[in-house]
Amino acid sequence: SGINAEYGGSKWGVQCNWMVVTILTNEALPTSVRSTVSSTGSIMARIGAFIAPFMVKHARSTSFYLMYGIFIGLAVLGLAFGWTIPETKDLHLRETITEKEKDEAENNL
């Protein structure tokens, strides 16, 4: 039962972080940088998936609770970032960085 709880908790954390990456890139970023940011998020996810088994192996020989604490802390950090995503319903979203710069210039006048 402990293994199922760990597996379920880690899957939940991964899903929360993945939702943050996909929602953030699709909703809050201009089209011109969306693919770059989405690709960077995907690369980081793959690096994390590659490193995680080595961290678990290392945790078995040193501090089991430290490694799982790191994993849980990173999952909670991703969840906290998810809560800070601004609401975009019924808002005009900029399609390019130039539109953003123009809006900021108009607001500064």
C-alpha positions in Angstrom: 0.0 0.0 0.0 2.9 2.3 0.6 4.2 1.7 -2.9 0.8 2.5 -4.4 0.6 5.8 -2.4 4.1 6.8 -3.5 3.3 5.9 -7.1 -0.1 7.8 -7.0 1.5 10.8 -5.3 4.3 11.0 -7.9 1.9 10.6 -10.8 -0.3 13.4 -9.3 2.7 15.7 -9.0 3.8 15.0 -12.6 0.3 15.6 -13.9 0.1 18.9 -12.0 3.4 20.1 -13.3 2.6 19.0 -16.9 -0.7 20.9 -16.8 1.2 24.1 -15.6 3.6 23.8 -18.6 0.9 23.2 -21.2 -1.5 25.8 -19.9 1.1 28.4 -19.4 2.6 28.0 -22.8 -0.8 27.9 -24.6 -2.6 30.6 -22.8 -0.3 33.2 -21.4 2.5 33.5 -24.0 2.6 35.1 -27.4 2.5 32.9 -30.4 6.0 33.8 -31.6 7.6 32.3 -28.5 5.1 29.6 -27.6 6.9 26.8 -29.5 10.2 27.7 -27.9 8.9 27.7 -24.4 6.9 24.5 -25.0 9.9 22.7 -26.3 12.0 23.9 -23.4 9.5 22.6 -20.9 9.4 19.3 -22.7 13.2 19.0 -22.7 13.3 19.8 -18.9 10.6 17.1 -18.3 12.7 14.5 -20.2 15.9 15.5 -18.3 13.9 15.1 -15.1 12.6 11.7 -16.2 16.2 10.7 -17.0 17.7 11.9 -13.7 14.9 10.6 -11.3 15.8 6.9 -11.3 19.4 7.8 -10.5 18.2 10.0 -7.6 16.1 7.1 -6.3 19.0 4.7 -6.5 21.2 7.2 -4.7 18.5 7.8 -2.1 18.5 4.1 -1.2 22.1 4.3 -0.3 22.0 7.6 1.6 18.8 9.4 2.7 15.5 8.0 1.4 13.5 10.8 3.0 15.7 13.6 1.6 15.2 12.5 -2.0 11.5 12.1 -1.7 11.4 15.4 0.1 13.1 17.0 -2.9 10.6 15.3 -5.3 7.6 16.4 -3.2 9.0 19.9 -2.8 9.5 20.3 -6.6 5.9 19.0 -7.1 4.5 21.5 -4.6 6.6 24.3 -6.2 5.1 23.5 -9.6 1.6 23.5 -8.0 2.3 26.9 -6.5 3.4 28.3 -9.9 0.2 26.9 -11.3 -1.8 29.0 -8.8 -0.1 32.1 -10.0 -1.1 31.7 -13.7 -3.3 34.8 -14.5 -6.9 34.3 -15.6 -7.2 34.9 -19.4 -10.9 34.5 -19.8 -12.4 37.3 -21.9 -9.1 39.1 -22.2 -7.3 40.2 -25.3 -4.2 38.0 -25.6 -1.3 39.4 -27.6 -0.1 37.3 -30.6 3.4 38.8 -30.9 6.0 40.4 -28.6 5.7 43.6 -30.6 2.0 43.9 -29.6 3.1 43.6 -25.9 5.8 46.3 -26.3 3.3 48.6 -28.0 0.7 48.1 -25.2 3.4 48.8 -22.6 4.5 51.9 -24.4 0.9 53.2 -24.5 0.4 52.4 -20.8 3.6 54.3 -19.9 2.4 57.5 -21.6 
